[in-house]
Amino acid sequence: MTLSRFHELLLEEFGEQFSQVIFRDTRLLKFEDKTPAELLAAGLSPKEIWFAICDQLAVPSERWHGKTKTIRHAE
């Protein structure tokens, strides 16, 4: 997973404001209470961090790879 996809998933799942709070302030238990920002700076895979966020914040597993997009008739 690319870093840009990681941020895209955060934004899609949690919205513009809350995704920033999660990124900066959420302490991930799986990674010794470090924040996603700290973990990325330390070189951890964005994918591992994303899955830890999803697990800890009870994101339904069907959305761990992004929300399903509904195609409208006009598209």
Secondary structure as UniProt FT lines:
FT   HELIX           3..14
FT   HELIX           16..25
FT   HELIX           29..31
FT   TURN            32..33
FT   HELIX           36..41
FT   TURN            42..43
FT   HELIX           46..56
FT   TURN            57..58
FT   HELIX           61..63
FT   TURN            64..65
FT   TURN            73..74
//
